[in-house]
Amino acid sequence: MSKLTKNQKVVYPKVDTTKQYKLAEACALVKETTFTKFDASVDLAIRLGVDPRKANQMVRGVVTLPHGTGKTVRVLVLCTPDKEAEAQAAGADYVGLDDYIEKIKNGWTDIDTIICTPSVMAKIGPIGRILGPRGLMPNPKTGTVTMEVGKAVNEVKAGKIDFKVDKQGIVHASVGKVSFSNEQLVENSVELINTVLKLKPQALKGTYLKSLFISSTMSPGINIDSKSISAAE
């Protein structure tokens, strides 16, 4: 392990690595143990007992966090001209089609979410190899391929996120910022955790939820007692 910085030496002893904290305690502690000058993101790591290599144990979904993520989400809507006004009225940052597809082909990916209508998916296919690795490919399952582009933009701006278990069987997702109140962090966390719990694969044998950790950009990971989740609702 690398040597601790001066700030880390101050905050790391505040976290008892042998203890499982109640969710509310953990949310308060993550705020106490963050020392960045910027408003750091607060992230949950949910370790699941699934084998993501098996299609019937893949866990992915969407959740709308009650208090949003605290991040400014830049949204591009790729659509035909008849849908442009609807997308712009809902607050999309960029709206168009061919010109933006050309920009993406030339390396522009300065966006967080792409929403498109089903009719333009054929045009987006060729840039899938650019969008896919960056998690930007629109997908009907996550509501980003839709005729209701205005509604989709509103949901994304309000805090709708999509998540997917990684190769290690962990779901990583942001549940807010250090500037959020304890209650906001608790409520966002409960919403995410409960959504993941509902997605338990039927094919899974054994323990589904193995561990829960919350941390900020620079804080130590704090182990959460999963039994405290239902109590926090």
C-alpha atoms as an extended CHARMM CRD file, in Angstrom:
* protein
*
       233  EXT
         1         1  MET       CA              0.0000000000        0.0000000000        0.0000000000  PROA      1               0.0000000000
         2         2  SER       CA              1.2510000000        3.4970000000       -0.8370000000  PROA      2               0.0000000000
         3         3  LYS       CA              2.0450000000        5.9020000000        2.0020000000  PROA      3               0.0000000000
         4         4  LEU       CA             -0.8870000000        7.8790000000        3.3600000000  PROA      4               0.0000000000
         5         5  THR       CA             -1.0410000000       11.6000000000        2.7010000000  PROA      5               0.0000000000
         6         6  LYS       CA             -1.3470000000       14.0880000000        5.5500000000  PROA      6               0.0000000000
         7         7  ASN       CA             -5.1130000000       14.4040000000        4.9940000000  PROA      7               0.0000000000
         8         8  GLN       CA             -5.5810000000       10.6290000000        4.8150000000  PROA      8               0.0000000000
         9         9  LYS       CA             -3.7570000000       10.2070000000        8.1420000000  PROA      9               0.0000000000
        10        10  VAL       CA             -6.3450000000       12.5100000000        9.7240000000  PROA      10              0.0000000000
        11        11  VAL       CA             -9.5140000000       10.9410000000        8.2930000000  PROA      11              0.0000000000
        12        12  TYR       CA             -8.7010000000        7.2410000000        7.8370000000  PROA      12              0.0000000000
        13        13  PRO       CA             -8.6000000000        6.4620000000       11.6080000000  PROA      13              0.0000000000
        14        14  LYS       CA            -12.2120000000        7.7120000000       11.8610000000  PROA      14              0.0000000000
        15        15  VAL       CA            -13.3690000000        4.6400000000        9.9280000000  PROA      15              0.0000000000
        16        16  ASP       CA            -13.3610000000        1.3340000000       11.8220000000  PROA      16              0.0000000000
        17        17  THR       CA            -12.6060000000       -1.2050000000        9.0720000000  PROA      17              0.0000000000
        18        18  THR       CA            -13.7750000000       -4.0900000000       11.2830000000  PROA      18              0.0000000000
        19        19  LYS       CA            -17.2380000000       -2.5770000000       11.7690000000  PROA      19              0.0000000000
        20        20  GLN       CA            -20.4040000000       -2.6510000000        9.6790000000  PROA      20              0.0000000000
        21        21  TYR       CA            -22.1380000000        0.7190000000        9.9230000000  PROA      21              0.0000000000
        22        22  LYS       CA            -25.8320000000        1.4520000000        9.6710000000  PROA      22              0.0000000000
        23        23  LEU       CA            -26.6380000000        3.2320000000        6.4180000000  PROA      23              0.0000000000
        24        24  ALA       CA            -27.3750000000        6.5800000000        8.1210000000  PROA      24              0.0000000000
        25        25  GLU       CA            -24.1040000000        6.3740000000       10.1050000000  PROA      25              0.0000000000
        26        26  ALA       CA            -22.1430000000        5.5330000000        6.9530000000  PROA      26              0.0000000000
        27        27  CYS       CA            -23.6290000000        8.4770000000        5.0260000000  PROA      27              0.0000000000
        28        28  ALA       CA            -22.7010000000       10.8570000000        7.8700000000  PROA      28              0.0000000000
        29        29  LEU       CA            -19.2070000000        9.3790000000        8.1030000000  PROA      29              0.0000000000
        30        30  VAL       CA            -18.5120000000        9.6520000000        4.3680000000  PROA      30              0.0000000000
        31        31  LYS       CA            -19.1540000000       13.4020000000        4.6560000000  PROA      31              0.0000000000
        32        32  GLU       CA            -16.7970000000       13.6480000000        7.6560000000  PROA      32              0.0000000000
        33        33  THR       CA            -13.9700000000       11.7520000000        5.9780000000  PROA      33              0.0000000000
        34        34  THR       CA            -13.8930000000       13.6470000000        2.6790000000  PROA      34              0.0000000000
        35        35  PHE       CA            -11.1890000000       16.2840000000        2.3740000000  PROA      35              0.0000000000
        36        36  THR       CA            -11.3280000000       17.3350000000       -1.2950000000  PROA      36              0.0000000000
        37        37  LYS       CA            -11.6090000000       21.0260000000       -2.1590000000  PROA      37              0.0000000000
        38        38  PHE       CA            -14.3130000000       20.1980000000       -4.7260000000  PROA      38              0.0000000000
        39        39  ASP       CA            -17.8010000000       18.7630000000       -4.1230000000  PROA      39              0.0000000000
        40        40  ALA       CA            -16.8830000000       15.0760000000       -4.3190000000  PROA      40              0.0000000000
        41        41  SER       CA            -19.2090000000       12.3930000000       -5.6530000000  PROA      41              0.0000000000
        42        42  VAL       CA            -20.5020000000        9.7830000000       -3.2130000000  PROA      42              0.0000000000
        43        43  ASP       CA            -20.5350000000        6.2770000000       -4.6600000000  PROA      43              0.0000000000
        44        44  LEU       CA            -22.0130000000        2.9380000000       -3.6650000000  PROA      44              0.0000000000
        45        45  ALA       CA            -20.3020000000       -0.3510000000       -4.4560000000  PROA      45              0.0000000000
        46        46  ILE       CA            -22.7340000000       -3.2750000000       -4.2240000000  PROA      46              0.0000000000
        47        47  ARG       CA            -20.9900000000       -6.6610000000       -4.3940000000  PROA      47              0.0000000000
        48        48  LEU       CA            -23.3100000000       -9.3840000000       -5.6520000000  PROA      48              0.0000000000
        49        49  GLY       CA            -22.9650000000      -13.1550000000       -5.5920000000  PROA      49              0.0000000000
        50        50  VAL       CA            -23.6100000000      -13.4300000000       -9.3430000000  PROA      50              0.0000000000
        51        51  ASP       CA            -21.4500000000      -14.6850000000      -12.1890000000  PROA      51              0.0000000000
        52        52  PRO       CA            -21.7370000000      -11.8710000000      -14.7630000000  PROA      52              0.0000000000
        53        53  ARG       CA            -20.3140000000      -14.1650000000      -17.4830000000  PROA      53              0.0000000000
        54        54  LYS       CA            -23.6030000000      -16.0770000000      -17.4220000000  PROA      54              0.0000000000
        55        55  ALA       CA            -26.3670000000      -14.3070000000      -19.3390000000  PROA      55              0.0000000000
        56        56  ASN       CA            -29.0120000000      -15.4430000000      -16.8490000000  PROA      56              0.0000000000
        57        57  GLN       CA            -27.0760000000      -13.8080000000      -13.9710000000  PROA      57              0.0000000000
        58        58  MET       CA            -26.5070000000      -10.4080000000      -15.6030000000  PROA      58              0.0000000000
        59        59  VAL       CA            -27.8590000000       -7.5870000000      -13.4400000000  PROA      59              0.0000000000
        60        60  ARG       CA            -28.5960000000       -4.2660000000      -15.1190000000  PROA      60              0.0000000000
        61        61  GLY       CA            -31.3260000000       -1.7140000000      -14.7130000000  PROA      61              0.0000000000
        62        62  VAL       CA            -32.3360000000        1.8980000000      -14.3050000000  PROA      62              0.0000000000
        63        63  VAL       CA            -33.2540000000        3.8870000000      -11.2300000000  PROA      63              0.0000000000
        64        64  THR       CA            -34.4300000000        7.4520000000      -10.6710000000  PROA      64              0.0000000000
        65        65  LEU       CA            -32.7340000000        8.8090000000       -7.5660000000  PROA      65              0.0000000000
        66        66  PRO       CA            -35.1820000000       10.9310000000       -5.5210000000  PROA      66              0.0000000000
        67        67  HSD       CA            -32.6200000000       13.7240000000       -5.1330000000  PROA      67              0.0000000000
        68        68  GLY       CA            -30.6980000000       13.2750000000       -8.3920000000  PROA      68              0.0000000000
        69        69  THR       CA            -26.9400000000       12.6900000000       -8.5900000000  PROA      69              0.0000000000
        70        70  GLY       CA            -25.8540000000       16.2960000000       -8.1270000000  PROA      70              0.0000000000
        71        71  LYS       CA            -24.0960000000       16.1110000000      -11.4810000000  PROA      71              0.0000000000
        72        72  THR       CA            -24.9400000000       18.2520000000      -14.4850000000  PROA      72              0.0000000000
        73        73  VAL       CA            -25.8920000000       15.7030000000      -17.1470000000  PROA      73              0.0000000000
        74        74  ARG       CA            -25.1650000000       16.7050000000      -20.7450000000  PROA      74              0.0000000000
        75        75  VAL       CA            -27.7810000000       15.1510000000      -23.0230000000  PROA      75              0.0000000000
        76        76  LEU       CA            -27.6200000000       14.7010000000      -26.8030000000  PROA      76              0.0000000000
        77        77  VAL       CA            -30.8530000000       13.8200000000      -28.6020000000  PROA      77              0.0000000000
        78        78  LEU       CA            -30.4570000000       12.2560000000      -32.0540000000  PROA      78              0.0000000000
        79        79  CYS       CA            -33.7830000000       12.5080000000      -33.8480000000  PROA      79              0.0000000000
        80        80  THR       CA            -35.6510000000       13.5370000000      -36.9760000000  PROA      80              0.0000000000
        81        81  PRO       CA            -36.5960000000       17.2370000000      -37.3600000000  PROA      81              0.0000000000
        82        82  ASP       CA            -40.1860000000       16.6770000000      -36.1830000000  PROA      82              0.0000000000
        83        83  LYS       CA            -38.9050000000       15.7280000000      -32.6850000000  PROA      83              0.0000000000
        84        84  GLU       CA            -36.2960000000       18.4850000000      -32.2920000000  PROA      84              0.0000000000
        85        85  ALA       CA            -38.5960000000       21.0900000000      -30.6800000000  PROA      85              0.0000000000
        86        86  GLU       CA            -39.8100000000       18.5520000000      -28.0840000000  PROA      86              0.0000000000
        87        87  ALA       CA            -36.2160000000       17.6460000000      -27.1480000000  PROA      87              0.0000000000
        88        88  GLN       CA            -35.1490000000       21.2930000000      -26.9160000000  PROA      88              0.0000000000
        89        89  ALA       CA            -38.1760000000       22.2410000000      -24.7960000000  PROA      89              0.0000000000
        90        90  ALA       CA            -37.2730000000       19.4720000000      -22.3160000000  PROA      90              0.0000000000
        91        91  GLY       CA            -33.7600000000       20.9000000000      -21.8940000000  PROA      91              0.0000000000
        92        92  ALA       CA            -31.5780000000       18.7030000000      -24.1070000000  PROA      92              0.0000000000
        93        93  ASP       CA            -28.1060000000       20.2330000000      -24.4560000000  PROA      93              0.0000000000
        94        94  TYR       CA            -27.6410000000       19.1440000000      -28.0670000000  PROA      94              0.0000000000
        95        95  VAL       CA            -30.2830000000       18.1940000000      -30.6470000000  PROA      95              0.0000000000
        96        96  GLY       CA            -29.7530000000       17.0330000000      -34.2140000000  PROA      96              0.0000000000
        97        97  LEU       CA            -28.7660000000       14.0110000000      -36.2470000000  PROA      97              0.0000000000
        98        98  ASP       CA            -26.3230000000       13.7850000000      -39.1390000000  PROA      98              0.0000000000
        99        99  ASP       CA            -24.1080000000       16.6770000000      -37.9930000000  PROA      99              0.0000000000
       100       100  TYR       CA            -23.6890000000       15.1420000000      -34.5210000000  PROA      100             0.0000000000
       101       101  ILE       CA            -23.1010000000       11.6450000000      -35.9030000000  PROA      101             0.0000000000
       102       102  GLU       CA            -20.3080000000       13.1590000000      -38.0130000000  PROA      102             0.0000000000
       103       103  LYS       CA            -18.8700000000       14.9440000000      -34.9530000000  PROA      103             0.0000000000
       104       104  ILE       CA            -18.8540000000       11.6620000000      -32.9970000000  PROA      104             0.0000000000
       105       105  LYS       CA            -17.1250000000        9.8900000000      -35.8980000000  PROA      105             0.0000000000
       106       106  ASN       CA            -14.4440000000       12.5820000000      -35.6230000000  PROA      106             0.0000000000
       107       107  GLY       CA            -13.9420000000       11.8990000000      -31.9030000000  PROA      107             0.0000000000
       108       108  TRP       CA            -16.4350000000       14.1740000000      -30.1050000000  PROA      108             0.0000000000
       109       109  THR       CA            -17.9420000000       12.4640000000      -27.0300000000  PROA      109             0.0000000000
       110       110  ASP       CA            -18.3470000000       15.4360000000      -24.6730000000  PROA      110             0.0000000000
       111       111  ILE       CA            -21.7390000000       14.1840000000      -23.4420000000  PROA      111             0.0000000000
       112       112  ASP       CA            -23.1050000000       11.9650000000      -20.6700000000  PROA      112             0.0000000000
       113       113  THR       CA            -26.2460000000       10.4540000000      -22.2500000000  PROA      113             0.0000000000
       114       114  ILE       CA            -27.5700000000        9.9670000000      -25.7700000000  PROA      114             0.0000000000
       115       115  ILE       CA            -31.3150000000        9.6350000000      -26.3800000000  PROA      115             0.0000000000
       116       116  CYS       CA            -32.6710000000        8.7540000000      -29.8100000000  PROA      116             0.0000000000
       117       117  THR       CA            -35.8650000000        7.7790000000      -31.6130000000  PROA      117             0.0000000000
       118       118  PRO       CA            -36.1920000000        4.1900000000      -32.9400000000  PROA      118             0.0000000000
       119       119  SER       CA            -36.1710000000        5.4070000000      -36.5580000000  PROA      119             0.0000000000
       120       120  VAL       CA            -32.5910000000        6.7130000000      -36.3500000000  PROA      120             0.0000000000
       121       121  MET       CA            -31.0070000000        3.6130000000      -34.7560000000  PROA      121             0.0000000000
       122       122  ALA       CA            -29.8160000000        2.4140000000      -38.1860000000  PROA      122             0.0000000000
       123       123  LYS       CA            -27.7500000000        5.5970000000      -38.5180000000  PROA      123             0.0000000000
       124       124  ILE       CA            -26.2930000000        5.1970000000      -35.0260000000  PROA      124             0.0000000000
       125       125  GLY       CA            -25.1880000000        1.5770000000      -35.6030000000  PROA      125             0.0000000000
       126       126  PRO       CA            -21.9280000000        2.5300000000      -37.3950000000  PROA      126             0.0000000000
       127       127  ILE       CA            -20.7800000000        4.6570000000      -34.4260000000  PROA      127             0.0000000000
       128       128  GLY       CA            -21.6180000000        1.9160000000      -31.9110000000  PROA      128             0.0000000000
       129       129  ARG       CA            -17.9380000000        0.9610000000      -31.5830000000  PROA      129             0.0000000000
       130       130  ILE       CA            -17.2320000000        4.5250000000      -30.3640000000  PROA      130             0.0000000000
       131       131  LEU       CA            -20.2790000000        4.8260000000      -28.1110000000  PROA      131             0.0000000000
       132       132  GLY       CA            -20.3500000000        1.2930000000      -26.6530000000  PROA      132             0.0000000000
       133       133  PRO       CA            -17.0730000000        1.3720000000      -24.6730000000  PROA      133             0.0000000000
       134       134  ARG       CA            -18.0370000000        4.7840000000      -23.2350000000  PROA      134             0.0000000000
       135       135  GLY       CA            -21.4670000000        3.5840000000      -22.0770000000  PROA      135             0.0000000000
       136       136  LEU       CA            -23.1760000000        6.0400000000      -24.4300000000  PROA      136             0.0000000000
       137       137  MET       CA            -25.0150000000        3.6340000000      -26.7580000000  PROA      137             0.0000000000
       138       138  PRO       CA            -28.7850000000        4.2470000000      -26.6150000000  PROA      138             0.0000000000
       139       139  ASN       CA            -30.7410000000        1.2040000000      -25.4500000000  PROA      139             0.0000000000
       140       140  PRO       CA            -34.5260000000        0.5730000000      -25.3580000000  PROA      140             0.0000000000
       141       141  LYS       CA            -34.0860000000       -1.2760000000      -22.0130000000  PROA      141             0.0000000000
       142       142  THR       CA            -32.7990000000        1.8860000000      -20.3330000000  PROA      142             0.0000000000
       143       143  GLY       CA            -35.4030000000        4.1350000000      -21.9500000000  PROA      143             0.0000000000
       144       144  THR       CA            -32.9070000000        5.9760000000      -24.1690000000  PROA      144             0.0000000000
       145       145  VAL       CA            -34.4480000000        4.6900000000      -27.4240000000  PROA      145             0.0000000000
       146       146  THR       CA            -37.9560000000        6.1380000000      -27.3940000000  PROA      146             0.0000000000
       147       147  MET       CA            -40.4990000000        8.2270000000      -29.2600000000  PROA      147             0.0000000000
       148       148  GLU       CA            -41.0820000000       10.2020000000      -26.0480000000  PROA      148             0.0000000000
       149       149  VAL       CA            -37.7880000000       12.1050000000      -26.2420000000  PROA      149             0.0000000000
       150       150  GLY       CA            -39.0160000000       14.9920000000      -24.0590000000  PROA      150             0.0000000000
       151       151  LYS       CA            -40.0050000000       12.6620000000      -21.2200000000  PROA      151             0.0000000000
       152       152  ALA       CA            -36.6780000000       10.7950000000      -21.5210000000  PROA      152             0.0000000000
       153       153  VAL       CA            -34.6690000000       14.0400000000      -21.3240000000  PROA      153             0.0000000000
       154       154  ASN       CA            -36.6370000000       15.1390000000      -18.2350000000  PROA      154             0.0000000000
       155       155  GLU       CA            -36.0040000000       11.8030000000      -16.4920000000  PROA      155             0.0000000000
       156       156  VAL       CA            -32.2640000000       11.8450000000      -17.1750000000  PROA      156             0.0000000000
       157       157  LYS       CA            -31.9620000000       15.4490000000      -16.0050000000  PROA      157             0.0000000000
       158       158  ALA       CA            -33.9550000000       14.6050000000      -12.8510000000  PROA      158             0.0000000000
       159       159  GLY       CA            -31.5510000000       11.8600000000      -11.7390000000  PROA      159             0.0000000000
       160       160  LYS       CA            -32.3460000000        8.7270000000      -13.7320000000  PROA      160             0.0000000000
       161       161  ILE       CA            -29.2340000000        6.5580000000      -14.0360000000  PROA      161             0.0000000000
       162       162  ASP       CA            -28.5740000000        3.1460000000      -15.4880000000  PROA      162             0.0000000000
       163       163  PHE       CA            -26.2760000000        0.6070000000      -13.8610000000  PROA      163             0.0000000000
       164       164  LYS       CA            -24.7540000000       -2.7150000000      -14.7550000000  PROA      164             0.0000000000
       165       165  VAL       CA            -22.8210000000       -5.3110000000      -12.7810000000  PROA      165             0.0000000000
       166       166  ASP       CA            -19.1330000000       -5.3800000000      -13.7670000000  PROA      166             0.0000000000
       167       167  LYS       CA            -16.8790000000       -8.3810000000      -14.4040000000  PROA      167             0.0000000000
       168       168  GLN       CA            -16.1130000000       -8.6560000000      -10.6740000000  PROA      168             0.0000000000
       169       169  GLY       CA            -19.8210000000       -8.8630000000       -9.7960000000  PROA      169             0.0000000000
       170       170  ILE       CA            -20.0010000000       -5.3050000000       -8.4460000000  PROA      170             0.0000000000
       171       171  VAL       CA            -22.5310000000       -2.5770000000       -9.2310000000  PROA      171             0.0000000000
       172       172  HSD       CA            -20.9020000000        0.8680000000       -8.9490000000  PROA      172             0.0000000000
       173       173  ALA       CA            -23.1180000000        3.9600000000       -8.9960000000  PROA      173             0.0000000000
       174       174  SER       CA            -23.0880000000        7.5330000000       -7.7550000000  PROA      174             0.0000000000
       175       175  VAL       CA            -25.7530000000        8.3800000000       -5.1620000000  PROA      175             0.0000000000
       176       176  GLY       CA            -25.0360000000       12.0880000000       -4.8220000000  PROA      176             0.0000000000
       177       177  LYS       CA            -22.4350000000       14.5880000000       -3.6660000000  PROA      177             0.0000000000
       178       178  VAL       CA            -20.7560000000       15.2880000000       -0.3310000000  PROA      178             0.0000000000
       179       179  SER       CA            -22.7730000000       18.5380000000       -0.1700000000  PROA      179             0.0000000000
       180       180  PHE       CA            -26.0230000000       16.5050000000       -0.0100000000  PROA      180             0.0000000000
       181       181  SER       CA            -27.7120000000       16.1700000000        3.3840000000  PROA      181             0.0000000000
       182       182  ASN       CA            -27.4600000000       12.8420000000        5.2240000000  PROA      182             0.0000000000
       183       183  GLU       CA            -31.1530000000       12.2410000000        4.4990000000  PROA      183             0.0000000000
       184       184  GLN       CA            -30.6880000000       12.8090000000        0.7640000000  PROA      184             0.0000000000
       185       185  LEU       CA            -27.7720000000       10.3600000000        0.6340000000  PROA      185             0.0000000000
       186       186  VAL       CA            -29.7160000000        7.7640000000        2.6430000000  PROA      186             0.0000000000
       187       187  GLU       CA            -32.8280000000        8.0480000000        0.4750000000  PROA      187             0.0000000000
       188       188  ASN       CA            -30.8560000000        7.8690000000       -2.7840000000  PROA      188             0.0000000000
       189       189  SER       CA            -28.9040000000        4.8490000000       -1.4920000000  PROA      189             0.0000000000
       190       190  VAL       CA            -32.0520000000        3.0110000000       -0.3930000000  PROA      190             0.0000000000
       191       191  GLU       CA            -33.6330000000        3.6020000000       -3.8120000000  PROA      191             0.0000000000
       192       192  LEU       CA            -30.6040000000        2.1970000000       -5.6430000000  PROA      192             0.0000000000
       193       193  ILE       CA            -30.1070000000       -0.7900000000       -3.3190000000  PROA      193             0.0000000000
       194       194  ASN       CA            -33.7690000000       -1.7840000000       -3.3890000000  PROA      194             0.0000000000
       195       195  THR       CA            -33.8010000000       -1.5500000000       -7.1920000000  PROA      195             0.0000000000
       196       196  VAL       CA            -30.7790000000       -3.8650000000       -7.3750000000  PROA      196             0.0000000000
       197       197  LEU       CA            -32.3870000000       -6.2880000000       -4.8880000000  PROA      197             0.0000000000
       198       198  LYS       CA            -35.5200000000       -6.5400000000       -7.0540000000  PROA      198             0.0000000000
       199       199  LEU       CA            -33.3450000000       -7.6190000000       -9.9830000000  PROA      199             0.0000000000
       200       200  LYS       CA            -32.0780000000      -10.8000000000       -8.2800000000  PROA      200             0.0000000000
       201       201  PRO       CA            -31.6880000000      -13.4030000000      -11.0570000000  PROA      201             0.0000000000
       202       202  GLN       CA            -33.9440000000      -16.4310000000      -10.6660000000  PROA      202             0.0000000000
       203       203  ALA       CA            -31.0460000000      -18.6800000000      -11.7000000000  PROA      203             0.0000000000
       204       204  LEU       CA            -28.8980000000      -17.5760000000       -8.7540000000  PROA      204             0.0000000000
       205       205  LYS       CA            -28.2110000000      -20.0630000000       -5.9770000000  PROA      205             0.0000000000
       206       206  GLY       CA            -26.7260000000      -18.7750000000       -2.7370000000  PROA      206             0.0000000000
       207       207  THR       CA            -26.2040000000      -15.2720000000       -1.3700000000  PROA      207             0.0000000000
       208       208  TYR       CA            -27.2260000000      -12.4370000000       -3.6850000000  PROA      208             0.0000000000
       209       209  LEU       CA            -26.1180000000       -9.3390000000       -1.7300000000  PROA      209             0.0000000000
       210       210  LYS       CA            -22.5850000000       -9.9790000000       -0.4550000000  PROA      210             0.0000000000
       211       211  SER       CA            -21.3990000000       -6.5510000000        0.6940000000  PROA      211             0.0000000000
       212       212  LEU       CA            -22.1170000000       -2.8310000000        0.5350000000  PROA      212             0.0000000000
       213       213  PHE       CA            -19.5520000000       -0.0530000000        0.6670000000  PROA      213             0.0000000000
       214       214  ILE       CA            -19.9990000000        3.7120000000        0.4130000000  PROA      214             0.0000000000
       215       215  SER       CA            -17.1710000000        6.1290000000       -0.3180000000  PROA      215             0.0000000000
       216       216  SER       CA            -16.4940000000        9.5200000000       -1.8200000000  PROA      216             0.0000000000
       217       217  THR       CA            -13.8880000000       10.3990000000       -4.4290000000  PROA      217             0.0000000000
       218       218  MET       CA            -11.0810000000       10.4720000000       -1.8450000000  PROA      218             0.0000000000
       219       219  SER       CA            -12.5140000000        8.9250000000        1.3260000000  PROA      219             0.0000000000
       220       220  PRO       CA            -11.9340000000        5.3910000000        2.6190000000  PROA      220             0.0000000000
       221       221  GLY       CA            -14.6140000000        2.7990000000        1.8450000000  PROA      221             0.0000000000
       222       222  ILE       CA            -17.1800000000        2.3970000000        4.6360000000  PROA      222             0.0000000000
       223       223  ASN       CA            -18.7800000000       -1.0260000000        5.1350000000  PROA      223             0.0000000000
       224       224  ILE       CA            -22.5980000000       -0.8610000000        5.4160000000  PROA      224             0.0000000000
       225       225  ASP       CA            -24.6830000000       -3.3910000000        7.3210000000  PROA      225             0.0000000000
       226       226  SER       CA            -27.1940000000       -4.5390000000        4.6810000000  PROA      226             0.0000000000
       227       227  LYS       CA            -29.7500000000       -5.2590000000        7.4380000000  PROA      227             0.0000000000
       228       228  SER       CA            -29.9770000000       -1.5100000000        8.0760000000  PROA      228             0.0000000000
       229       229  ILE       CA            -31.4160000000       -0.8550000000        4.6050000000  PROA      229             0.0000000000
       230       230  SER       CA            -34.9970000000       -1.9000000000        5.2970000000  PROA      230             0.0000000000
       231       231  ALA       CA            -34.8580000000        0.0650000000        8.5470000000  PROA      231             0.0000000000
       232       232  ALA       CA            -33.8530000000        3.1710000000        6.5890000000  PROA      232             0.0000000000
       233       233  GLU       CA            -36.9160000000        3.1340000000        4.3260000000  PROA      233             0.0000000000
